[in-house]
Every structure is written in structure tokens, then in C-alpha cells.
Amino acid sequence: MYALHEDVNDPLILTTLEAWEDLEALEQHIKNEHVWKLVSDLRKMRESTEINV
């Protein structure tokens, strides 16, 4: 599950929430080539990133 949220005070701040069945499912997802392509493209557009698992 993915959910994209925009900050109520600053529309330039976006938060993406993801829910995975388990850690193994997340690890398999991260190994996909299309995920790495997306992550690479997003890195070009962001100022900062915070990842919490």
C-alpha cells in the first residue's frame, strides 16, 4: 500500500507512507530494477529524505 500526503502548511513537503506484508516483502520490492530507477529520478528532485522502517 502506498499513500502520498501533502503537508497542510507547505505544499512542497510530501510524505509517502508504504505498508508491506513483512520485511521480506519490502526487501524483495527494493531489489526491483524499476524501484531503483524511480529512486534515482526522485533523488534529483528532492532536498532531503528521511526513511523510517
Summary of the structure (lengths in Angstrom):
residues: 53
radius of gyration: 12.6
end to end distance: 14.3
largest distance: 35.5
contacts: 78
relative contact order: 0.13
helix: 36%
strand: 19%
